[in-house]
Each structure stands twice: as C-alpha cells, then as structure tokens.
Amino acid sequence: MEIKGKTILITGGAAGIGLEATKQFLANGAKVIITGRNQARLDAAKKTYPAIIAIKSDVANANDAQSLFDKIKELGGIDILYNNAGVMSSPANLGIADAKHFESAENEININYLGVIRLTNLFMEMLKSRNESAVINTSSVLSYVPFNLAPTYSASKAAIRFYTVSLRDHLTILNSKVKVFELLPPVVATSMTEALETKAIAPEKLINALILGIKKNKFTIRVGDTKLVYLINRIAPKIAYILVNGAQNAKLLK
C-alpha cells in the first residue's frame, strides 16, 4: 500500500506509540491528523510537528467521536484510520469489591475496544469511497496470552484481534477495497508500561515494522517477542503463559 499522499487519522497520536507513528507517517509523505484527550500533549505535538492537525477528542465518547468525524469530513476526509488509542489500568481489577476497580475495567473496554468499533463504523463509508484506504488496529501480544496484572487490558486486546480478523474477512466478502491491518506489539517503552519490570522495545522499532508491513500489504504484523509468544503458544500454551507472566506463576498451572 502506498503511504505517500495519504491522509491518516491517528487516535492517541500525541504520545508514545501514536506520537512515533505521527513522526514516521509524516516522514513517509502522509498528511497526519491526530486526536487525543489531553490538550497539552496535543499542543506539544503540534509544536514539534507543525504540519499536523490536532483535534481534542475522546474515542470513548459518542458525541466527541461524531464531532471528530464532522470536522474531518470538512477537512476533506481521510484515507487511513489508525485506531491506536489505548489505556491500561493498575492495579489488577480481579475480585475486588471496589467501584473504582470496576470503573477502570469499564474505561479500558470503552477506549481499547468499543472506541475502535465506534470510529471504524463512523469512518467506514468514507474509507470505502477512496481508491486505496485502510484501517489499522493495534492489538497486543497479550491478545494471545493474558497478563495477570492486566486482565481487562488483555481481554480488550483479544477482542480487538478477533474483531480485526472478522472485519477483514467481512470486507473481503463484500469485495471492499478497504485494507485491514493488525499491529501486534510486545511490551513497548512508553509511559503506560514504565512500571512493568520487563524489557521493552522502542516505539521507533515498532512503527518501523508497521510502516514496512503496510507497504508490503502484510495484514498481520507481529513485532519482536510477539512472534516468539505466538509460536510457542501454538505448541505449548503453558510455557507461553509462564513466559508472559513469569515462572512464579507456574504453580497456577498444576
């Protein structure tokens, strides 16, 4: 798929993976629109990359999403929708009678999963009208094997993976020109993962792989340790589980 000359909307585009994607899509000749909930981060991204358009919006809010769509339609529309926005709650929300823990889980599902469906539905007809267009969804290595300390996050990413595969097949059956890419990162060095005691790859390496995958029309893009976990999980799921969660959890599998 050609990137140069395309207009892309990146959700969560003002920090972490999204900001790196903003940088690299610009470098590849794309026009970039970013959105996010934090105005200060949007302003900082705009200052760093003056060519972008930054729009404050919350993908979990239906009114915000509709307003975002209307503004982008006025700007001439997009060719690529990159559903990148995501949150991970801490601590683990398992079996705790505390409303805050439930609200955290609800927030993860609303942003990581339902927000993706909402924006994809809103922009699909626009994307179908383009000569070449795409949806990019970010799932995770945790869509294959759950991480004990992030149960709802893991569940939301598994949901995204299944949704992405289904969307791709659905559009293929309809002979649609819209391409559907899935990016499956391992742990990436961002503010969201800085508390995790595990190795992490740089956002630059992740987005390099994404850009290459798009150019080669590689629809499932597994990066770094995701490749290893994917293969091991197919052969020995218990080992893959220990690899993700640590050997101390081996007793849970006996």
N, C-alpha and C positions, 0 to 999 in steps of 0.2 A: 504494500500500500504506500502511496506517495504521501509524504507529510508536508512538504513544501507547499505553501499557498493555502493550506487548510486552516480553518478556524476551529479551535478546540476550547471547550469549557472544562476547567479542572476544579472539581469541588475539593475543599480543603487545600486550596492551592497556595496559601500564604505561609506555610511552614512545613518542615520535614520533607517527606516524600513528595508532597504536592509542590513545594517551592522548587525542589530539584527538577521536577518534571517541567515546571514553568521555564526554568533556565534552559533545559535541553530542547524542549519543543521550539522555543524561540530560536535557538542556535540552528535548528533544522529548518527554519524558514516558515514556521507556523505563526498564525496570529493567535494570541492567547488571551482568554478571559478567565479570571479566577474568581472564586467565591468562597466565603467562609463566614464564621460568626464573629470573629474578632477584628474590629475595625482598625485597631492599632497595628496588627500584623498585616492587614491588607494595605494600609498606608505605607508600611515599611517595604513591602514587596513592590509596590508601585514606585517608590523612591529608588529602589535598586534596579528595577526593570521598567523604565518609563513607557515602554511600548505596550504594556499590558493594559487591559481594562479590569478593574477590581470592583466587584459588587458584593456588598454585605448581604448575606442570606443564610438561613438555617435550613438544611435539607430535610430536617425532621418536622418542619413547619409547613403545612399545606399552603398557607397564604404567602409565605416567603417564596416557596417554590413557584407558585403561579406568577408572582411579581417578577421573579428572576426570568422565567420563560418570556413574559411580555417584554421585558427590557431587551433581552437578547434577540427576540424577533424584530424589534425596532432597529436593532443594530445590523440586521441582515442575516441573522441566524448562525448556526454552527454546522460543522462537518463531523466533528468528533466530540462525543460526550465521555469524559473520563470521571467515573464515579470513584473518587479516591478518598473522600472524607471518611474518617473512622475514629472511634474512641474506644479505650479500654479502661474498665473500672477496676478499682482496687480499694479494699481487699476483696477476696473471693466472696461472691454472694450465694453461698450454699447453706441452706438450713438455718438461716438467721432471722429471727422474728423482729425485724427492724425495717421500717418503711423506707429508710434511705437506701438500704441494700436492694430492695425491690425497684425503687426508682432508678437506681444506677443500671440495673439489668434492663429495665424498660427503655432507658435512654440509649443503651448500646444497640438494642434491636431497632429502635426508631431511626437511628443515624446509619448504622452499619448495613442494615438490610432493607427496611421499609423505605428509607430515603432513596435508596438506589432504584427501587421499583417506581417510586413516585416520579423521579426525574426522568427515568427511561420512558415511562408512559407519556409524560408531557412532551418530550422531545422526539419521540419515535417518528411521527409523521413528517416532521421537519427533516430528520435524517434520511428518511425514505425518498425525499424529494431531491436529494443530492446525487450527483453522478457517482461519487465514491464517498462512503461515510462509515463511521464505526462507533461502537460502544466499547469502552474499556472498563472492566470491573476489577478492583483489587480484592482478592480473597486472601489466602494465607496458607502457610504450611500447616497451620492449626485447623484448616478445613479437612485435613487427613487424620490428624491425631490431636485430641484436645489437650490443652494445657490446664492442669488442675487449678492453678491460681487465677485463671481467666475463663471460667466455664461458659458464661454467656457470650463473651467475645468469640470464643472458639465456635460456639453454636451459630452465631451470626455469620461467621465466615464459611462454615459448612453450608449454611443456607444460601449464601451468595454463590458458592461454587455450583450447587445444584441448579439454582436459578439461571446462572450464566449458561450452563450447558443446555438447559431447556430452551432458553431464549434463542440461542444459536440454532438449535435444531428447528425450532418453530419458524424462524425467519428463512431458513434454508428450504423448508417445505413450501413456504409461500413465495419462493423464488425472489426474495428480497435481496437488494444489493448491500444492505447494511451488514457490516462485518462485526463480529463479537469476539473481543479479546479478553482473556483472563490472565491477570498477573498474580503469581503466587510467590510472595516474598517469604524468606526466612525471617529471623529477627533482624530488624533494621535499626541502625543507630539514630534514633530520634528522641525527642523529649518524652514521648509516650512509653518508651522502653528503657529509659536510662536507669530505672530502679531494678531492672532484671539482671541477675548475676549470670550472664551468659554472653558469649561472643555475638557480635552483631556486624553486619556488613554496612558499608557506607551507602547512603541514598544514591550517590552518583553511580555506583556499580549496578544497583537495582534498575535505575532508569535507563542506563546504557543498554541493559538487556531488554527492557521494554521497547525502546526505540528500534533496536535491531530486530526484535520479534515482529513488530508492526511492519517494518519494511519488507520482511520475508514472508508476511502473511502466516506467521506461526501463531495460532489462536490460543494455545495453552502455553504460557511462558513460566516455567518453573526456574527459580533462580537459587544459586548457592545450595545450602543444606536442604532446601525443599526437594531437590532432585533425589538426594540420598534417602530422606524420610519417606518419600513417595515409593521408592523401590523397595525399601525394607518393609514398609507397611503392607505391601502386597504379598510378601513372602513370610514375614514373621512379625505380625502386629504387636505382640508383646514386647519385642525388642524395640520397635519403633516408639512405643509408648514410653519405655524407660529412657530412650534417647532424648525424647522431648521433655520428660518430667523429672528425670534424674533417677539414679539407681536406688535412692532411698524409698522410692515408690514401688519397688519390685514386690514387696510383701503384699501389696494390694491385689496382685495378680495370682496369688497362690490359691 
